[in-house]
Amino acid sequence: MELARDMAAMTFAQNVLSRASGKEVCTGEIVQAKVDLAMSHENAALVLGSFREIGAQKIWDPSRVVLLFDHRIPANTLKTAESHKEVRNFARSQDLPHFYDLREGICHQVLPEKGHVRPGMLIVGSDSHTTTYGALGAFSTGIGATEMAAVWATGEIWMRVPETMRICIQGKLGPHIRSKDVILHIIGRLGADGADYKCVEFVGDTVNHMSIASRMVLSNMSIEMGAKAGVCFPDNTTSEWLAGRAPDWDKDAWLHHGVDAEPDERVEINVGDLVPQVACPHQVDNVCDVTKVEGTRVDQAVLGSCTNGRLEDLAAAEALLRGQKVHRDVRFIVVPASREIYIEAAERGILASLASSGAIIVNPGCGPCLGGHQGILAAGERCISTTNRNFKGRMGSPNAEVFLASPDTVAASAIRGEITDPRRV
């Protein structure tokens, strides 16, 4: 079609929003776009309240809405249980085909696994880390409950076409250096508002050699520097990952699409000499080399979340812990991101090995990350975690401290009982 021929000269954000709005768009323009997929978790109860307030009765297209529970599962309070019940009843009344309840795990892992995410889609979710789906070449972003209610009712959303920041990452990662170290380094360099309302494109040889799981870390945490979306261009790695999950995606239309367009801003990052990174309390952009905080005592270590609860993360931690024990003064909590990951890690013996080393394995979910349950910190306690935020009070007491790091650094710290450079274990 005519629009498709013109899209080649556009940025990725312009490409997606042109298709979604049915017209050629420019950066800075406000458009009315048709949503391809909408996602909500427990906060669907808030969305439902707004949905009813505007007089809506039916979801515009039940096949394009995904609901699940992941933040407080199984229900940890009576209030949560009542909220879950309300959403369950609503899902049944709307006959939603993609309601996963609490069985599958964290939304940002489950949606890609179940084949809901395809390159070039416009996806909105009532969770800030909806940016994760950009790892598969989707334009995905978080929105509020009121906005989501309007999407449920109409399938459309008003959106400003964002500027584009292209981050070119070069260099081979050294031993025990992960994509988590890369994104923490970038956030530390650019700051918490360094990519404010921009579509961040992650490109370069380093990204090209990353797995989809590693790319998810980049896209997931792009929101921590203010990005509207964080995308990795679809390539053969994307195609292989989608082969058994979403085999009907339009490969010809989106493979490498937008990579040749001129971005509004370029950032060059070389990670060849990168060392393990740590985000210190109480800001994600308060980043330093692990050597600056090595030796800091920890009471808890958390491996998991929508950022680093994937199989490669669990495997990396298990490889370090194999034959060793978690420090007697550390609670090492392991949270697989999904049922699929839990089962595969169990079948490979990874969970048994971690448990033998002293880890506490909990069900797939978000619990500790948001301080919901399964690992709340008391005043004066300190945690090192693979999660994505370390704000004051994030994991419990406002007088506790949370450090963010890679699976390798978290596992090494769990062994020693203090923040530890994984290259020394």
C-alpha positions as CSV (number, residue, x, y, z in Angstrom):
1,M,0.0,0.0,0.0
2,E,1.1,3.6,-0.5
3,L,1.8,4.2,3.1
4,A,4.0,1.2,3.4
5,R,6.3,2.4,0.6
6,D,6.8,5.8,2.4
7,M,7.6,4.2,5.7
8,A,11.1,3.2,4.8
9,A,12.4,6.7,5.4
10,M,10.7,7.0,8.8
11,T,12.0,6.2,12.3
12,F,10.6,3.1,14.0
13,A,8.2,5.2,16.1
14,Q,7.0,7.0,13.0
15,N,6.6,3.7,11.2
16,V,4.4,2.1,13.9
17,L,2.3,5.2,14.6
18,S,1.8,5.9,10.9
19,R,0.4,2.4,10.5
20,A,-1.7,2.7,13.6
21,S,-3.2,6.1,12.8
22,G,-3.6,5.4,9.1
23,K,-1.6,8.4,7.9
24,E,2.0,9.5,7.6
25,V,3.0,11.1,10.8
26,C,5.8,13.5,12.0
27,T,7.7,13.7,15.2
28,G,5.9,15.8,17.7
29,E,2.5,15.3,16.1
30,I,-0.4,14.1,18.3
31,V,-2.2,11.3,16.6
32,Q,-5.2,9.1,17.3
33,A,-3.9,5.5,16.9
34,K,-5.6,2.1,16.9
35,V,-4.1,-0.2,19.5
36,D,-3.1,-3.7,18.6
37,L,-3.0,-5.1,22.1
38,A,-3.8,-3.9,25.6
39,M,-2.6,-5.5,28.8
40,S,-3.5,-5.1,32.5
41,H,-2.6,-7.0,35.6
42,E,-4.1,-6.5,39.1
43,N,-4.7,-2.8,38.4
44,A,-7.4,-4.0,36.0
45,A,-9.6,-3.3,39.0
46,L,-8.8,0.4,38.8
47,V,-9.3,0.3,35.0
48,L,-12.6,-1.3,35.5
49,G,-13.7,1.5,37.8
50,S,-12.9,4.1,35.2
51,F,-14.5,1.9,32.5
52,R,-17.8,1.9,34.3
53,E,-17.5,5.6,35.1
54,I,-17.4,6.6,31.4
55,G,-20.5,4.4,30.9
56,A,-18.8,1.7,28.9
57,Q,-20.2,-1.8,29.0
58,K,-18.3,-3.9,26.4
59,I,-14.6,-4.2,25.6
60,W,-14.1,-3.1,22.0
61,D,-12.3,-6.3,20.9
62,P,-11.9,-9.1,23.6
63,S,-9.3,-10.8,21.4
64,R,-6.9,-7.8,21.8
65,V,-7.0,-7.6,25.6
66,V,-4.8,-9.6,27.9
67,L,-5.5,-9.8,31.6
68,L,-3.6,-11.6,34.3
69,F,-2.5,-11.4,37.9
70,D,1.2,-11.2,38.8
71,H,1.9,-8.6,41.5
72,R,0.4,-10.2,44.6
73,I,-0.1,-13.9,43.8
74,P,-1.5,-15.9,45.4
75,A,-3.6,-13.2,47.1
76,N,-1.7,-11.9,50.1
77,T,-4.5,-9.8,51.7
78,L,-8.3,-9.8,51.8
79,K,-8.2,-6.6,49.8
80,T,-6.2,-8.3,47.1
81,A,-8.5,-11.3,47.1
82,E,-11.6,-9.2,46.6
83,S,-9.9,-7.2,43.8
84,H,-8.9,-10.5,42.1
85,K,-12.5,-11.7,42.4
86,E,-13.9,-8.6,40.8
87,V,-11.6,-8.8,37.8
88,R,-12.3,-12.5,37.4
89,N,-16.0,-11.9,37.3
90,F,-15.5,-9.1,34.7
91,A,-13.2,-11.3,32.6
92,R,-15.9,-14.0,32.5
93,S,-18.7,-11.5,31.8
94,Q,-16.7,-10.2,28.8
95,D,-15.7,-13.7,27.7
96,L,-12.1,-12.7,27.4
97,P,-10.1,-15.4,25.7
98,H,-6.8,-14.2,27.1
99,F,-7.3,-14.1,30.8
100,Y,-4.5,-16.0,32.5
101,D,-5.5,-15.4,36.1
102,L,-2.5,-16.1,38.4
103,R,-1.3,-19.3,36.7
104,E,1.3,-18.1,34.2
105,G,3.6,-15.5,35.9
106,I,4.8,-12.0,35.2
107,C,2.9,-10.1,32.4
108,H,6.0,-8.9,30.6
109,Q,7.3,-12.5,30.2
110,V,3.9,-14.2,29.7
111,L,2.7,-12.0,26.8
112,P,5.8,-12.7,24.6
113,E,5.8,-16.4,25.5
114,K,2.2,-16.8,24.6
115,G,2.7,-15.2,21.2
116,H,0.8,-12.0,21.8
117,V,3.8,-9.8,20.9
118,R,4.9,-9.3,17.3
119,P,7.2,-6.7,15.6
120,G,5.5,-3.5,14.5
121,M,2.6,-3.8,17.0
122,L,1.4,-0.8,19.0
123,I,0.9,-2.2,22.5
124,V,-0.2,-0.4,25.7
125,G,-0.2,-1.7,29.2
126,S,-1.2,-0.4,32.5
127,D,2.3,-1.0,33.9
128,S,5.3,1.2,33.3
129,H,7.6,-1.7,32.2
130,T,5.4,-2.5,29.2
131,T,8.4,-1.1,27.3
132,T,9.8,-4.7,27.6
133,Y,8.0,-5.8,24.4
134,G,10.3,-3.5,22.4
135,A,12.8,-6.3,22.6
136,L,10.7,-8.1,20.0
137,G,10.3,-5.0,17.8
138,A,7.0,-3.7,19.1
139,F,6.3,-0.1,20.1
140,S,5.0,-0.8,23.6
141,T,4.4,1.7,26.4
142,G,2.8,2.1,29.8
143,I,-0.4,4.1,30.3
144,G,-2.6,5.0,33.2
145,A,-5.8,3.4,34.4
146,T,-8.0,6.1,33.0
147,E,-6.3,5.9,29.6
148,M,-6.6,2.2,29.6
149,A,-10.4,2.4,30.3
150,A,-10.8,4.5,27.1
151,V,-8.7,1.9,25.2
152,W,-10.9,-0.9,26.5
153,A,-14.0,1.0,25.3
154,T,-12.7,2.3,21.9
155,G,-9.5,0.5,21.0
156,E,-7.8,3.9,20.3
157,I,-5.5,6.2,22.1
158,W,-4.1,9.8,21.6
159,M,-0.4,9.8,21.5
160,R,2.4,12.2,20.7
161,V,4.9,10.8,18.2
162,P,8.2,10.7,20.2
163,E,11.6,11.9,19.2
164,T,14.1,9.1,18.6
165,M,17.3,8.4,20.5
166,R,19.5,5.8,18.9
167,I,22.0,4.2,21.3
168,C,24.7,2.3,19.5
169,I,26.4,-0.3,21.8
170,Q,29.7,-1.8,20.7
171,G,32.1,-4.1,22.2
172,K,32.3,-7.7,23.4
173,L,31.0,-8.3,27.0
174,G,33.6,-9.8,29.3
175,P,33.0,-12.7,31.7
176,H,30.1,-12.2,34.1
177,I,29.1,-9.0,32.4
178,R,25.4,-9.0,31.3
179,S,22.9,-6.8,29.6
180,K,21.8,-5.6,33.1
181,D,25.3,-4.1,33.5
182,V,25.0,-2.5,30.1
183,I,21.7,-0.8,30.8
184,L,22.7,0.3,34.3
185,H,25.8,1.9,32.8
186,I,23.7,3.7,30.2
187,I,21.1,4.9,32.8
188,G,24.0,6.1,35.0
189,R,25.5,8.0,32.1
190,L,22.3,9.5,30.7
191,G,20.4,10.0,34.0
192,A,16.8,9.2,35.0
193,D,15.4,11.8,32.6
194,G,18.0,11.4,29.8
195,A,15.6,9.8,27.3
196,D,12.4,11.6,28.5
197,Y,9.5,10.7,26.2
198,K,11.9,9.4,23.5
199,C,11.7,6.2,21.6
200,V,15.1,4.6,22.4
201,E,16.5,2.4,19.7
202,F,19.2,-0.1,20.9
203,V,21.5,-1.0,18.0
204,G,25.1,-2.1,17.5
205,D,27.1,-5.3,17.5
206,T,26.6,-5.9,21.2
207,V,22.9,-5.9,20.8
208,N,23.0,-8.0,17.7
209,H,24.8,-10.8,19.6
210,M,22.3,-10.6,22.5
211,S,19.6,-13.2,23.1
212,I,15.9,-12.0,23.2
213,A,16.0,-12.4,27.0
214,S,19.0,-10.0,27.2
215,R,17.3,-7.5,24.9
216,M,14.3,-7.6,27.1
217,V,16.5,-6.2,29.9
218,L,17.4,-3.2,27.8
219,S,13.8,-2.5,26.7
220,N,12.4,-3.1,30.2
221,M,14.7,-0.7,31.9
222,S,14.5,2.0,29.2
223,I,11.7,3.5,31.2
224,E,14.2,4.1,34.1
225,M,15.7,6.9,31.9
226,G,12.3,8.2,31.0
227,A,11.8,6.6,27.6
228,K,8.4,6.3,26.0
229,A,9.5,3.1,24.3
230,G,12.7,1.1,24.0
231,V,13.1,-1.1,20.9
232,C,15.6,-3.5,19.5
233,F,15.1,-3.9,15.7
234,P,13.7,-7.3,14.6
235,D,16.4,-9.6,13.1
236,N,17.0,-13.3,12.6
237,T,17.3,-13.8,16.4
238,T,13.8,-12.3,16.7
239,S,12.5,-14.5,13.9
240,E,13.9,-17.6,15.5
241,W,12.4,-16.8,18.9
242,L,9.0,-16.1,17.4
243,A,9.0,-19.2,15.2
244,G,7.2,-21.4,17.7
245,R,5.2,-18.6,19.3
246,A,3.9,-16.2,16.7
247,P,4.8,-17.8,13.3
248,D,2.3,-15.6,11.4
249,W,4.2,-12.3,12.0
250,D,4.9,-10.2,8.9
251,K,8.6,-10.7,8.6
252,D,9.0,-8.9,5.3
253,A,7.3,-5.8,6.6
254,W,9.3,-5.3,9.8
255,L,12.7,-7.0,9.6
256,H,15.2,-4.2,10.2
257,H,12.5,-1.7,9.4
258,G,13.5,1.9,10.4
259,V,17.1,1.2,11.1
260,D,18.3,3.4,8.2
261,A,16.2,6.4,9.3
262,E,18.0,9.4,10.8
263,P,17.4,9.6,14.6
264,D,17.0,12.9,16.5
265,E,19.9,12.0,18.8
266,R,22.7,9.5,18.8
267,V,24.6,8.0,21.7
268,E,27.7,5.9,21.4
269,I,28.5,3.3,24.1
270,N,31.5,1.0,24.2
271,V,31.2,-1.8,26.6
272,G,34.4,-3.7,25.8
273,D,36.0,-2.7,29.2
274,L,32.7,-2.6,31.2
275,V,32.9,-4.0,34.7
276,P,29.9,-5.1,36.8
277,Q,27.6,-2.2,37.6
278,V,25.5,-1.5,40.7
279,A,22.7,1.1,41.1
280,C,23.0,2.4,44.7
281,P,20.1,3.7,46.9
282,H,17.8,5.4,46.2
283,Q,17.9,6.1,42.5
284,V,18.4,3.8,39.5
285,D,20.8,6.3,37.9
286,N,23.0,6.3,41.0
287,V,25.3,3.8,39.3
288,C,28.9,2.9,40.0
289,D,31.4,0.1,39.4
290,V,30.9,-2.8,41.7
291,T,34.4,-2.2,43.1
292,K,33.2,1.1,44.6
293,V,30.7,-0.7,46.9
294,E,32.3,-4.1,47.2
295,G,32.2,-5.4,50.8
296,T,28.9,-3.7,51.7
297,R,26.9,-6.2,53.9
298,V,23.6,-7.5,52.6
299,D,20.7,-9.2,54.4
300,Q,18.8,-10.3,51.3
301,A,19.4,-11.1,47.7
302,V,16.7,-11.3,45.0
303,L,17.0,-13.0,41.7
304,G,14.0,-12.6,39.4
305,S,11.4,-10.0,38.2
306,C,10.3,-9.0,34.7
307,T,13.8,-7.7,34.3
308,N,16.0,-10.8,35.2
309,G,13.8,-13.8,36.0
310,R,14.5,-15.6,32.8
311,L,16.2,-19.0,32.2
312,E,19.6,-17.5,31.3
313,D,19.5,-15.4,34.5
314,L,18.7,-18.4,36.7
315,A,21.4,-20.5,34.9
316,A,24.0,-17.8,35.4
317,A,23.3,-17.6,39.2
318,E,23.2,-21.4,39.4
319,A,26.6,-21.7,37.7
320,L,28.2,-19.4,40.3
321,L,26.4,-21.1,43.3
322,R,27.0,-24.7,42.2
323,G,28.9,-26.5,45.0
324,Q,28.7,-23.5,47.2
325,K,26.2,-22.2,49.9
326,V,24.3,-19.1,50.4
327,H,25.8,-17.1,53.3
328,R,24.0,-18.0,56.5
329,D,23.0,-14.3,57.1
330,V,21.4,-13.9,53.6
331,R,17.9,-14.6,52.5
332,F,18.4,-15.5,48.8
333,I,15.0,-15.4,47.1
334,V,14.6,-16.8,43.5
335,V,11.6,-15.8,41.5
336,P,11.2,-17.3,38.0
337,A,9.4,-14.9,35.6
338,S,6.9,-17.5,34.3
339,R,5.5,-21.0,34.7
340,E,7.3,-21.9,31.4
341,I,10.7,-20.8,32.8
342,Y,9.9,-22.4,36.2
343,I,9.3,-25.8,34.5
344,E,12.3,-25.6,32.2
345,A,14.6,-24.6,35.1
346,A,13.2,-27.5,37.1
347,E,13.7,-30.0,34.3
348,R,17.3,-28.8,33.8
349,G,18.0,-29.2,37.5
350,I,18.7,-25.5,38.0
351,L,16.1,-25.0,40.7
352,A,17.1,-28.1,42.6
353,S,20.7,-26.9,42.5
354,L,19.8,-23.4,43.7
355,A,17.7,-24.8,46.5
356,S,20.5,-27.1,47.5
357,S,22.7,-24.1,47.8
358,G,20.2,-22.5,50.2
359,A,18.0,-20.4,47.8
360,I,14.3,-20.0,48.5
361,I,12.3,-20.7,45.4
362,V,9.0,-18.9,45.1
363,N,6.2,-19.0,42.5
364,P,6.5,-16.9,39.4
365,G,5.4,-13.3,40.1
366,C,6.4,-9.8,41.1
367,G,6.1,-10.1,44.9
368,P,9.5,-8.9,46.2
369,C,10.1,-6.3,43.5
370,L,7.4,-4.0,44.5
371,G,7.5,-4.8,48.2
372,G,4.2,-6.6,47.9
373,H,5.2,-9.8,49.7
374,Q,7.6,-12.8,49.6
375,G,10.6,-10.6,50.6
376,I,9.7,-7.3,52.4
377,L,12.6,-5.5,54.0
378,A,12.7,-4.3,57.6
379,A,14.2,-1.0,58.7
380,G,17.9,-1.0,58.5
381,E,18.1,-4.0,56.2
382,R,19.9,-4.0,52.8
383,C,19.1,-6.0,49.7
384,I,20.9,-6.5,46.4
385,S,18.4,-7.4,43.6
386,T,18.1,-8.0,39.9
387,T,14.9,-6.0,39.9
388,N,14.4,-2.6,38.1
389,R,13.8,0.0,40.8
390,N,15.5,0.9,44.1
391,F,13.4,3.8,45.3
392,K,13.1,4.5,49.0
393,G,10.5,2.1,50.4
394,R,10.3,0.1,47.2
395,M,10.8,-3.2,48.9
396,G,9.4,-2.4,52.3
397,S,10.7,-0.1,55.0
398,P,11.7,3.4,53.8
399,N,14.7,2.9,56.1
400,A,15.9,-0.1,54.1
401,E,18.3,0.0,51.1
402,V,18.1,-1.7,47.7
403,F,21.0,-2.1,45.4
404,L,20.4,-3.2,41.8
405,A,22.8,-5.5,39.9
406,S,23.1,-8.4,37.4
407,P,22.2,-12.0,38.2
408,D,25.9,-12.8,38.5
409,T,26.6,-10.0,41.0
410,V,23.5,-10.9,43.0
411,A,24.5,-14.5,43.2
412,A,28.1,-13.7,44.1
413,S,26.9,-11.4,46.9
414,A,24.5,-14.1,48.2
415,I,27.5,-16.4,48.6
416,R,29.7,-13.9,50.4
417,G,27.1,-12.0,52.4
418,E,28.3,-8.7,51.0
419,I,28.3,-7.0,47.6
420,T,30.8,-8.9,45.6
421,D,32.4,-8.7,42.2
422,P,31.3,-11.9,40.5
423,R,34.6,-12.1,38.6
424,R,36.3,-12.9,42.0
425,V,34.0,-15.8,43.0
